[in-house]
């Protein structure tokens, strides 16, 4: 895995978390720098399978394939006909991001990328963004920084000429507008450049990121974004490699892991907005529902009575706070049951239940079936 990428670290951690429970499985970490054309140099290829994260131009993987090593890719830049792939569900990611952008009610929208045309996935995202926004009556425009890669560059190292070009582009937008960025690093750059140009965020310019990388929460404002479930993907990739090594047929050569909902922060919703406390409460639920939080604990975050909080929360999100906590927990449980081979006992603990009986009753009450029946049904 490339050592600079936060997402790559999540993938690696997911594989590690899964491997420690499997006797006889030994992981070898071969880290390299983005763009290295020969990351395998100096490494004995005495392993049986490999989990990789490949750019379109990473031809070095062909050496692994020639040697008969079972390879699973965690980036959709290579066709699954060449090697199996497990990654996040890009269609759902795009739908949720664009839904949030449209809900902001702006008439002008921009898509900002690093080098979008070099990536089939990012090109598809941009095209769908334009199509959906235009159907919603929005005017659209795009901007590309050039051949830099989000998550692979430090903001302090971005050339001044790129910042200047971006500044001119942002100043030329008709406000209020919303900017959808290829990733959170670029979203942070947009926020920094906009702030230097005295453009008010989110009142004049709302900014949407992608990935829920550390940049989304470092600096001001916090960036609205959507997480890509790297650890689940890393775990699922290891399962796929082991299936290949043991000669088991794959149910699919391309597996898509569903993302969580959009995390809404100050870059798209003002702290002065009457809905800001509700958005903060929902973000807290999304992050901590499986830690056993209660509605009473949420009340410490919101300056209103519990009755008003529940009523306004339900009007905004379609569920009461208590229902939202249960919804997040059951959806997380379903995700583990569908996409991992974790034991049901372990899934119960991961979802905040220290007693198997309580988890079993909860899951059956919420879904109408037992956890084991749900897992069996998804494999049929």
Protein Blocks (a to p, Z undefined) as FASTA:
>chain_A
ZZklmklmmmmmmmmmmmmmpghiacddddddehiablmgopacfbfbdcddddfklmkl
mmmmmnopacddfbfkbcfklpccddddfklmmmmmmmmmmmnopabdcdddfblmlpmk
lmmmmmmmmmmmmmnopacddddfbjcdehiacfklpcfklmmmmmmmmmmpccdddddd
fblklmmmmmmmmmmnopacfklmccddehjaaklmgccdddddddddfklmmmmmmmmm
mmmmnopacfbfcdcdddddddddfklocfklmklmmmmmmmmmmmmmmnopafklmmmm
pccdfklmmmmmmmmnopafklmmmmmmmmmmmmmmmmmccdfklmmmmnopabfklmmm
mmmmmnopafklmmmmmmZZ
